[in-house]
Amino acid sequence: MNEELLVNCLAQLGNITRLRIFRLLVQAGKEGLNVGSIQTKLAIPGSTLSHHINKLCILNLIKQERQGRILICKANYELLDLVLSELKSQCCEGIDIKSC
């Protein structure tokens, strides 16, 4: 994962509303949740929710699937795993203090 994508993902999740949406979708599992359920559970106005979902979709943090008239949102677990792996990739390797 390149640093630009990592920074953009973290920036989007740095917004409290988007973080709440993403966490709810992670909790929902692979089935995801429809937009109405997200709105009800988080008490977010429709236009605000749409804005935040769009921001998460642009980076592919969440995916949307239409089932008839219902729009289902799902967390992108593959990208979540990449973000977490990148953050942990150099854990406890030590730092060369002489080069600081």
KOLZASE-42150 format. One line per field, with one value per residue: residue number from 0; residue in three letters; x, y, z of N, C-alpha, C in turn. Coordinates in pm, whole numbers, plus 50000, padded with zeros to 5 digits. Layout:
// KOLZASE-42150
nr <- (NUM,...)
rest <- (ALA,...)
n.px <- (X,...)
n.py <- (Y,...)
n.pz <- (Z,...)
ca.px <- (X,...)
ca.py <- (Y,...)
ca.pz <- (Z,...)
c.px <- (X,...)
c.py <- (Y,...)
c.pz <- (Z,...)
***
This chain:
// KOLZASE-42150
nr <- (0,1,2,3,4,5,6,7,8,9,10,11,12,13,14,15,16,17,18,19,20,21,22,23,24,25,26,27,28,29,30,31,32,33,34,35,36,37,38,39,40,41,42,43,44,45,46,47,48,49,50,51,52,53,54,55,56,57,58,59,60,61,62,63,64,65,66,67,68,69,70,71,72,73,74,75,76,77,78,79,80,81,82,83,84,85,86,87,88,89,90,91,92,93,94,95,96,97,98,99)
rest <- (MET,ASN,GLU,GLU,LEU,LEU,VAL,ASN,CYS,LEU,ALA,GLN,LEU,GLY,ASN,ILE,THR,ARG,LEU,ARG,ILE,PHE,ARG,LEU,LEU,VAL,GLN,ALA,GLY,LYS,GLU,GLY,LEU,ASN,VAL,GLY,SER,ILE,GLN,THR,LYS,LEU,ALA,ILE,PRO,GLY,SER,THR,LEU,SER,HIS,HIS,ILE,ASN,LYS,LEU,CYS,ILE,LEU,ASN,LEU,ILE,LYS,GLN,GLU,ARG,GLN,GLY,ARG,ILE,LEU,ILE,CYS,LYS,ALA,ASN,TYR,GLU,LEU,LEU,ASP,LEU,VAL,LEU,SER,GLU,LEU,LYS,SER,GLN,CYS,CYS,GLU,GLY,ILE,ASP,ILE,LYS,SER,CYS)
n.px <- (50085,50059,50189,50028,49767,49727,49737,49516,49305,49320,49270,49003,48878,48932,48737,48469,48200,48223,48390,48219,48020,48175,48268,48025,47949,48155,48096,47854,47919,47978,47737,47655,47476,47164,47114,46912,46897,47148,47120,46913,47024,47246,47142,47164,47111,46965,47088,47336,47437,47454,47655,47880,47896,47954,48214,48354,48315,48452,48722,48708,48670,48430,48186,47916,47606,47337,47017,46751,46542,46683,46977,47271,47534,47869,48152,48484,48672,48915,49066,49071,49225,49468,49533,49563,49770,49975,50016,50115,50340,50613,50649,50812,51071,51282,51482,51728,51912,52132,52098,51905)
n.py <- (49882,50217,50520,50747,50651,50524,50745,50890,50710,50696,50963,50993,50822,50962,51140,51182,51106,50952,50754,50632,50532,50350,50175,50069,49930,49744,49600,49494,49294,49071,49086,49347,49663,49823,50154,50296,50165,50226,50501,50515,50377,50538,50789,50996,51264,51222,51354,51425,51174,51057,51215,51147,50869,50868,50980,50772,50570,50666,50618,50352,50232,50148,49944,49949,49795,49737,49620,49567,49824,49887,50001,49858,49882,49789,49708,49729,49481,49384,49610,49731,49542,49579,49842,49814,49625,49769,49969,49816,49701,49760,49727,49726,49691,49841,50142,50315,50511,50667,50767,50958)
n.pz <- (50000,49912,50057,50018,49972,50218,50395,50301,50354,50635,50692,50607,50786,51010,51061,51277,51223,50987,51085,51272,51100,50949,51149,51237,51007,50994,51223,51141,50967,50686,50548,50557,50580,50511,50381,50513,50760,50866,50891,51081,51304,51367,51385,51187,50967,50641,50411,50513,50582,50329,50213,50373,50333,50062,50063,50190,50005,49779,49834,49849,50094,50182,50021,49789,49720,49515,49582,49433,49519,49738,49896,49983,50211,50262,50458,50337,50384,50292,50223,50473,50611,50474,50548,50827,50832,50711,50901,51108,51002,51046,51310,51616,51513,51571,51585,51408,51583,51533,51278,51305)
ca.px <- (50000,50141,50163,49919,49641,49718,49703,49378,49214,49321,49206,48858,48834,48958,48613,48392,48081,48266,48439,48102,47960,48263,48266,47895,47952,48245,48018,47745,47970,47982,47606,47640,47350,47106,47135,46810,46936,47262,47064,46837,47113,47338,47065,47228,47021,46989,47184,47467,47480,47491,47784,47986,47907,48023,48357,48409,48311,48555,48847,48678,48664,48306,48131,47771,47542,47194,46928,46623,46541,46759,47121,47342,47672,47951,48291,48582,48763,49048,49136,49093,49340,49588,49563,49615,49899,50073,50046,50191,50445,50748,50637,50917,51193,51387,51515,51869,51917,52243,52054,51803)
ca.py <- (50000,50337,50611,50839,50581,50505,50875,50924,50623,50740,51094,50974,50761,51059,51214,51102,51048,50844,50645,50563,50456,50239,50079,50001,49834,49634,49519,49428,49175,49065,49117,49491,49724,49916,50294,50334,50111,50307,50630,50496,50339,50646,50915,51092,51309,51155,51423,51414,51036,51039,51282,51069,50741,50897,50996,50638,50494,50715,50548,50208,50181,50072,49911,49953,49696,49763,49503,49630,49965,49900,50017,49794,49925,49687,49744,49662,49419,49368,49738,49746,49457,49643,49958,49765,49561,49875,50034,49723,49635,49781,49727,49671,49662,49926,50262,50349,50643,50741,50834,51058)
ca.pz <- (50000,49909,50169,49986,49998,50363,50455,50263,50431,50775,50698,50599,50911,51115,51083,51374,51160,50897,51170,51327,50990,50915,51261,51234,50896,51034,51318,51069,50900,50540,50492,50551,50625,50415,50418,50611,50891,50913,50930,51204,51415,51403,51392,51098,50860,50513,50324,50579,50568,50189,50196,50439,50263,49937,50095,50218,49879,49687,49865,49850,50230,50183,49890,49787,49633,49504,49581,49400,49559,49862,49879,50093,50229,50326,50482,50252,50479,50231,50239,50617,50644,50420,50632,50954,50806,50685,51028,51193,50924,51098,51456,51703,51439,51624,51508,51408,51644,51474,51156,51338)
c.px <- (50089,50098,50046,49783,49621,49674,49559,49276,49205,49253,49054,48804,48860,48839,48521,48269,48119,48320,48323,48033,48043,48262,48135,47893,48046,48170,47910,47791,47957,47848,47585,47507,47295,47119,47036,46844,47053,47210,46992,46930,47203,47272,47134,47126,47062,47094,47325,47522,47529,47629,47898,48004,47982,48174,48423,48413,48421,48687,48829,48683,48534,48262,47980,47719,47392,47119,46787,46629,46625,46908,47190,47486,47746,48092,48380,48690,48904,49129,49164,49214,49471,49629,49625,49752,50008,50113,50132,50317,50586,50749,50756,51044,51310,51414,51664,51881,52027,52199,51948,51864)
c.py <- (50123,50433,50705,50775,50561,50635,50912,50838,50668,50876,51080,50915,50851,51150,51127,51037,50933,50726,50565,50478,50332,50133,50001,49895,49718,49541,49439,49302,49184,49098,49266,49538,49813,50058,50339,50285,50189,50440,50620,50468,50453,50782,51026,51134,51249,51221,51416,51274,51009,51097,51196,50932,50760,50911,50860,50552,50537,50644,50398,50148,50105,50050,49916,49853,49725,49631,49557,49778,49991,49906,49962,49844,49817,49740,49666,49606,49401,49496,49764,49665,49519,49762,49912,49700,49665,49945,49947,49669,49651,49785,49660,49632,49743,50043,50286,50493,50729,50816,50940,51196)
c.pz <- (50000,50021,50143,50013,50147,50431,50424,50339,50576,50790,50694,50728,51032,51142,51169,51310,51069,50976,51227,51220,50961,51025,51264,51123,50925,51130,51248,50997,50749,50474,50475,50605,50515,50471,50524,50751,50950,50966,51064,51322,51460,51414,51313,50992,50726,50426,50382,50564,50426,50160,50253,50373,50131,49959,50120,50091,49782,49709,49871,49990,50253,50039,49900,49685,49633,49497,49560,49432,49683,49831,50003,50094,50306,50345,50387,50344,50422,50247,50387,50659,50594,50506,50763,50937,50784,50815,51119,51128,50980,51251,51520,51629,51494,51530,51521,51456,51581,51349,51181,51352)
***
